[in-house]
């Protein structure tokens, strides 16, 4: 589950990339704990993440641009295309 996001060094400073990696690792830890110790199903967690992302994006100004990026990343990571 972890180590799925490649953080481009050329687009961000090393400090920013490290912060993103730490957040990513923390999310992975929560999800792995939910799967292994709390017995939640992967589809339940996927729905939860989709709900949280939608709530997080609600107040943003450039939702359509951000959605395009999210859709591309999701399809690539899930090997949908």
Residue, then its C-alpha position, 0 to 999 in steps of 0.5 A: x500500500x505504501x510507497x506508491x507516490x513518486x515525489x518529483x524533486x525538480x518541482x519542489x524543494x527537498x523540504x516540501x518533498x519530505x513534508x509530502x512524503x511524511x504526510x503520505x506515510x502517515x496516511x498509509x499507516x492509518x489505512x494499513x492499521x484500518x485494514x489489518x487491525x480494525x478489519x475494514x474492507x478496502x472498498x470501505x476505505x476507498x469510499x472514505x477517502x473519496x468522501x474526505x477528498x471531496x470535502x477537502x476540495x469543496x472550498x477550493x477555487x480551482x476545483x476543475x483543474x485539481x479534479x483533472x489532476x486527481x483523476x489522472x493520478x487515480x487512474x495511473x495508480x489504480x492502473x485503470x488506463 
